[in-house]
Each structure stands twice: as C-alpha cells, then as structure tokens.
C-alpha cells in the first residue's frame, strides 16, 4: 500500500502518517523529519539548510529527491510506504514517478488533507516535536503525556525552527502556490482524494480510512484487510 500524504503545514500530516505507519506497518518517510534530524545533529547538510528551513524557503528539488529516495531505499518498504509532505512540486512528483517506475512500485493513492488557514497558523504555533523524529504533539490540542518529553524516547520536545511567524507565512504561501498544480497532476490519473482535516485527529483518521476503502487496489490489499 503506497500512499502520498499531502496537505498544508499544520494539517496533521505527521500525526496521520504515524498512525498509518503503526496500523499497517508501512514506514513513514517525512521530509520534515529528515531535515529536523540533520538540523539536530548539526551535520554539514544541517548547517547548509538551516537558513532556508528557518525562513520557510523550499530546498532544491534535486536535494529533496535525493534524500527521500535514499530513505526509501534504506527502509523496508516491502509492505508499502507513506510519504509525508512529499512531493511538494510537480517536478518532485515527476521525479517520484520515475523512481517508482524504476523500482517497479505503483502509487496507489494521494491523500490531501484540507484545513482552514487560520486554524493552521494556530496549530503550528503550539506544535512541539521530538528532535529524534519520533513524533509531534501540540501543547494546547494534544500535549504529550510526559509533559515536555517525547512519549517514545523521552527526549525534550522542541519547537521546529520553521514554526516561527514569518516562516509559517512563507510556507503557507508556497504551499498555496504549488498545491493546485499537484492536484491537477494527480487528479488526471484519479489518484487524489481530499480529506477534511477539521476536528480531532481521530475524526480525520476515520475519514482517511473511508478514503482508503474507496480505492480498489488498496481495499483489496491483504495489508489493508489485515493490519499489523
């Protein structure tokens, strides 16, 4: 079951991708997680991308593609995968298609989370993430059970460097600029399904499950019928 999960910053992609990963035992591959780990470890790449990430700028397609494909090749995707927030441009989508064709993997579904911009801004301002990539929480809407610690590894939760007001504005503008082209790109192949992300994470999950059942290739999959 190979899924692309799209949506604006703050729509709950990370939460839903983690739930899909856990339920169906398919790895979540998130560009946000990849970048945050590089920043946290202060790697050479992390130092190079810190400025653009902090200001909400998009990184070069070639770099993003390389990082995502490397992660896909180094992760067990035998049951499938869920790509969180990638692709973000049509150029990236085309590169993904070429990679999947080369590795003989189909793309079953593109889920598009939709949410009002005013709610997105509020969610991002209160988001806190595990610096090791184990998840994210919201100190107002869905706080960690361990206070300011990650529920998985107990690392101190941090605010993402790009969750500042200027970066949030830039990222939302960039998302709006690119999403219509992506909708047309995937819509022409009847791959995309819009999901209302309003309300609680559980409500969004139920809508995602309903969307999955509408796609024969997914609904008939043994991995969908018999989640781990």
N, C-alpha and C positions, 0 to 999 in steps of 0.2 A: 504494500500500500504506500504509494509515493505521493506526497502531498506538499504543495507550496502554501504557506500561510502568510497572506498579505494583510496590510492594514496600517493605519497611521500610528505614529508613536503614541503610546498610552492606551491603545485599544485593547490591550490584554493579550497580545500575541504570545509573549513569553509564558504567561500562565497557561494558556490553552495548549501551546506546543509541548510544555512539560507534562500536561495531563495526557495528551495523545501518546507521548513517549512512554509514560508509565503504563497506560492501559494496554497499548498494542505492542509494546516492546520494540518500538522503532526509534532510532536515535534522532534527537532534536539537534539540528545544526543551525546555529544562530550567528549571524554576522555580529550582532551586538555583543554576544558572549565572547566571540573570538577577539574583537577589538578590546573589550574590557580586560581580558586576561593579559594581552600584550601591554596595555597601559599599567596594569597592576604590577607586573613583573619588571616594568621599565626596560623592556627589551629594546634592541635597536629599532625594530619596527614600531614599538610603542612610542618611543621618543619621536619618531618621524611623523606619526599620525596624531600625536597629542593635540597639536594646534587645530588641525581641521576638525577632529572629532569634538573638541571642546566648543568650537564655534558653530557646530551643526552643519559643516560642509560635507558633501559627498566625496568619498575617496574614489580614485580612478577605477574604472570598471575592470581593467586588466588585473589590478591588485586584488580587488574583491573576488573576482572569479577564481584567481589562483588560490586564495585562502580557502574559499568554500569547496572547491574541487579537491584540494589536498585533504580537507577534513572528511569529505565523503569517501575518499579512497582509504583513509586511515581508520575509518569507523566501520563496524559491521552493519552494512545496510542490506543484509540478505532478506530481511523481512520487510524492508522498505525504509522510508525516512520522512521526516517533516522538516522542511526548510522554513525557518522563522525569519521573515522580513527580507528574504532574497528570492527572486531578483527584484531590484528597485527601479530598473530602467529596461527598456525594450532591448537595448544592446546586451545587458546581462541575461535577459530571458532567452535571447538567441544563442548566446554562449552556453547557457544551461541546456538548451535543446541539443546542441551539437555534442555536448559532453554525455548526455543521456543516450543519444543515438550511438555514440562510440562505445559506450559501456553496455549497450543493449538493455536499457532500462526505460520503461514507459513512465510518463507522468499521468497520474490518474485524476488528480483534482487540484484546483486552485481555490482556496477559501479566502474570501475577502471580508475581514471584519470592518464594520462601519459604525462610526460613533460621532456625535456632535463635537465640534472643535472646542467649545467652551468646557466640556467635560474632560476632554483630552488634556488640556492645559492643567487642570486641577489634579488629575491623576499623576501626571509627570512630576509635578512639584513635590508630591509626597511619596514618590517611589523610592525604595531603597533596595539595593541588590547585593547579592553575595559576590565578593571580589574574585572568588574562585569559580564562579559560573554555575552555582548550584540552585539558583532561583532568585525570584524577586518578590517583594512584598510592598504593601502600601501602608504607611504609618497611620493613616486615617481609615481606609476602607478595609484593608486586610493585613493587619500587623502580624509580625512573626510571633509565634507562641513563646519564643525565647527573648522577647523584647527587642534589643538592638543586635541580636545574634542570628546567624543563619540557622535554620532548623535542621540542616543536613550536617554541616561541618563545624558549626558554632563560631565561624569567623565573624568579625564585627561587620555589620551591614554598612554599606557606603552609598552615597548619592552618586549616580553616574555623572561624569564630567560634562556630558552634554545635556543634563537635565537642569540647565540654567535658563532664565527667561529669554535671552537673546537666541540661544541655540534652539530652544523649543520653537520659537517663531520661525527660525530659518528652516528647521526640519519639517515643520508643517507646510510651509510654503513649497519646499522642494518635493514633498510627498504629493501635494495637490498638483504640482506641475507634471509629475510623471505617471500618476495612477491612471489617468484617462487613457493614455497610450497603452498601458499594460492591460487594461480592461478590454480594449479593442483587440489587442494581440491574442489574448487567451479566449476572449469571447467568440472569436471567429472559429475556434475549434471546440466550442461548447464545453470548455474545461472549468469555467469560473462559476462559483456560487457565492452570492452575497449573504453575509450572516450579520444580523443585528447584534451588536455588542453592548447594547444598552442593558442596564441592570446588573445582577450579580454574576460572578464567574460561572456559577452552576447553571444559571439560565442560558448563558452563552454556550456552555458545553452541550446542553440539551439541543440547542439549535444546530450546533456543529454535527452532532450525532444524526440529526434529521437530514442534514445535507449529505452526509456520508451515505445514508441509506438510499438516496436518490440516484446514486451513481452505480450502475450495474457492476462495473469492474471492481469497485470497492466493496459493495454489499455482498457480492458473491465470493469474495476473498475469504479463505479459511482463517486468515489472521484477523479479519473483521468479525467473523462469526464466533471465533474462539479467542478472545483477547486474553493476554497473559495475566 
